[in-house]
Amino acid sequence: MCSIFSRKIDEEIIVGRNYDWIQLGGNIHFLPPIRCYGLLTHGLCLIEQFGSDRPLEGMNSQGLFMGMTGIHVDDFPSRTSNNYVLQLDEFGVIRFVLERASSTPQAVAILDQVKIIPHNIEPYVRLQYFIVDCHGETCIIAGQEKTILQKLDTSTFAAITNFPLSLRNNAICDRFTTLQRKVPHITNEQDALAVVEAVSHELTVYSCLYAITQQTVSICIERDFQTVLNFSLDHEIAQGSQFYNFGQLKLMLPECKERFKAAKQQVQRGFL
């Protein structure tokens, strides 16, 4: 299913991402800061299929990225049962963290205090989280398993697909092997997008490349890597709360804008 990797290129932290699933579609949201329980949240870019309160991933205005991949429930290392005061849905916790945390250590500290409830969308899939900030600090969390905080430099990288990293020596995953081989040789954003494409497959719903230092995201829908849609978080949230549906984005492409210009009869016959 999904894949995520992060790499430092010069002074930029980039994140490459494929979301693979059994249904197409989705929305990308841009949300300016709001007052929430007396405190100001961070501006957000979120991508979702199940509602903006249950995102699949996102980036905030402090340069923090958090995203998920699925793990089969039999491989998921469940968290110990503590007396957590706060309970949040597996997807919902992504937005909760991005609204409040400015760095990877802060994100991890929030997750350590939350009881994460199974999402109940697919009973045999649980979520693994990939977190990285604009300073390159990364952490991967799957249930009770948590990697140590790692700070990326130009010779290191982090990556996940669909198994907890404790099983990496026993898992068979061509995409993870490809990431291990290709990511160390990325030298620019074009290389990074090519790696994203290399680990996509027929179930890929969308692919993204985040430049979290610059606060930009590039998205390709349904493996159309010839058509890259680019967004700036600062520019989008300056215009207020808004979202784009993937279907809308496809219709807004330049090559689509002239399709009915000289086709009056088609419109009259009900093509619109």
N, C-alpha and C positions, 0 to 999 in steps of 0.2 A: 504494500500500500504506500504510505507516505515516506518522504525523505526530507531531512534538513541538514545543512552543513553551514559552518561559519569559518571565515578566514580573514586575516588581516592583509590588506594590500596597501602598501605605503602607510598612510595615516588613516585609511578607511577600513571600518569593520563592515564586511558584507555578509549577508545571510542568503543562501539559496534554498529554495523550498519547492517541493511538489506535494500537492494534496491529491491523493488517489482514493476514489470511493465508488460506490455502486450506483450513484445518481449524479447527474450533471447539475450545474447551476450554482448560484451563490450571489452574495452582495458584498461590496466593499463600502465601509462606512468611514466618514471623517467627522469626528466629534470634538468640538472645542472644549476647553476646561469648563466645568460647572461647579457650583457649590454643592457639596454633598455632606450632610451631617455637620455643617459648619466649616468644612475644610474644602479647599479648591483641588479638584482632580487635575490630572494631566490631560493634555490634548491627545486624541487617539486616532489611529488607523486600525480598523478591525475588518477581518474577512470572516463571513459566516454563511452557513446553510440552515441553521436552526434558530435564528433570532440574534439580534445584536447583543443580548445579554448572555449568549452562549457561543462566543466566537471560537473559530478554529485556530486563530493566531492573531497577532497584532504587534504594533510598534507604538510607543508613546513619544511625546514631545521632549522627553528627557534622554532619548536615545536608548530605550530598553525594548528588546524584542522578546516575545514569549510565544511559542507555538507547540503543537502537539503532534504525536504520531500514535497509531494504534498498536497495542500489544494483545496477543491472544490471552484470554483470561487464565489459561493454564500456565502461562509463563509470567503472569503478573505477580510481583512480590508485594503482597498486600501490606499496608501500613499496620503498625501495632495499634490497638484500640486504647486511645488515651481519652481523657475527659476534655475534649476540645469544646470551647465555648461557641465558636463559630462553625457553621456547617454550610458548605457550598457545593454546587454541582460541578462535575469534572470539567465541563466546558466553561461554566460561569466563573470559575476561579481565575481563568485567564484574564477576563476583563477586570475583575476585582483587583488583581495584582497590578495590571498595567495602569489603572486609574491612580494607584497610590505609590508604587515603587519607582525610584529614580535610578536604581542600580541592581545588578544581579544579587549582591549580598542582601539588599533590602527585600527583593522578591523572595529569596529563599527563606528569610526570616518570617515573612508573612505566611508562606506555605507551611512552615513548621508549626504554626498556631491554628491551622484550619483543618477541620475534618472534611475530607473530600468524598462526596457521595457519588456512587456510580451513576452514569448519565442515563441509563435505561433506553438508549436509542438502539443499540445493538448489544445484546446480553453477553456475547462472547468476545467483546473488545473492550479493553480498558486503555487509559491514556498515559502516555509518557510525555514529559515536558522538557523542552529545550529552551534555555534562557541565556541570553547574551546581551551585554550592554555596550555602549559606545566606547568604553575603555578596553573592551575585549575580554572582560571577565565572563566566563561561561560556567554553567552548571546543568547537568542532566538529571532529572528526577523521575523515577518510576516506582510508585508506591513507597516502600521503605528504603529502596536503593537510591543513593544520592552520590554523585561523583564529587570529588573535592573541587573547590573553586580553582579554575585554571585561567590564567591570563594569556590570551593569544598573542603571539608575536609573528613576525613574517615567516617563521619556519614551522609553526604549529597550526593545527586546525582541530575542529570538533565536528562530529557527525553522528546522526542516528537514522535508523530506518524503523523496523517493526519488531524489535526484540530488545530486552534490557541488556545493557552493555556487559553485565556479568555473564551473559550467555554467548558472548562474541566468538569464543573458541568452539562452540558447539552448534551455532546457528549456520544455516545455509542461506545466504542472501547475496545474490549477484550484485544488487544495487549498492550494498554496503562495501563490497569488495571493489566495485568501480569507484566509489567515493574515496576509499583509502588510496587507490592508485592515482586518481586524477586531481583531487583537490590540492595536494602539495605543489602542483605545477601551475596553479592559477596565478596569473600575474596582472590581470585586469578584469573589468566587469564583463567584457565579451567572453573571455575564457570561462568565467563563472557561470554565465548563462548557458554556455555550451555544455558544461558539466550537468547543470540542471536538466537540460534536454537529454543528455546521455542516460540519466537514471529515471526518465519518465517512461510510461508505458501506456497501454490501451485504456487503462482505468484512470488516467490522470485527468482531473477536473480543471485544475489551473496550476500554473507555475509562477513563482515570484522570485525576484531578486531585490533584496532590501539593501540599501546603503544607509546604515543606521546613524553614521556620523553626519552625513548630509541630510538625513531625514527624507529620503526618497524611496519609492517602491515602483518597480516595473513588473507588470503582470502580463502573462500570456494565457489565453483561455483555450482549453481543450487542445493543447499541444500545437497551437498555431504560433510557432516560434519565429515566424516571419513578421508577425504583427505584435509589437511590443507597446503596451499602454503604460505611459509614465505619469506618476503623480508625485507632487511635493506636499508633504504633510503640512508645512507652514502655510503654503498657498491655499490648500483646501480648507483648513480649519479657519482661516481668516474670513472665509465666506459664510461661516456658520455651519450648523449641523446639516449634513447631507449624505446621501448614499447613491451608489450606482449599482443597478442590477447587471449581472453579466450579459443577459440578453440585450439590455439597453446599450451596453458598451459595444457589443458586436454591431448593432445597428448604427451606432455613431461613428463607425470607422469611415475615413475619407472615401474609400472605394464604394461605400454603400450610399453616400449622400445623393448621388445623381441617378439612382436606379429608376425612379419614377418621373424624372424630369420630362422626358419625351414619351411617356407611356400613359397618356390620359385614359385610353380605353381599358387598360389593365386595372387602373384604379376604379373606373366605373363598374367593372365586372366583379369587383369585390376582393381585389388583391390587397386592399388596405383596410 
